[in-house]
Amino acid sequence: MSLFMKQTESRSQLQDKLAKELQDRAKDKAFETEQPDGVTDSAYLKQTKETSSLAWVWVLIGLAVIVLVIWLIVSTM
């Protein structure tokens, strides 16, 4: 046996009921969970330190290494 639908209806009553039920569940679940703000609630921020005032030195060292590698590659060609 099969369920015949009218060609004018795009969704059956059961489909409408299930869709509404799922939407209600999703709304309820969204309100239940406490959403972290992404900054202070993040677990990866625990046991970390802020960047020191000497961070610019590491940037200069990194740039010097990149320039040295590029110079060595170009000079050997």
Secondary structure, 3 states (H helix, E strand, C coil): CCCCCCCCCCCCHHHHHHHHHHHHHHHHHHHHCCCCCCCCCCHHHCCCCCCCCCHHHHHHHHHHHHHHHHHHHHHCC
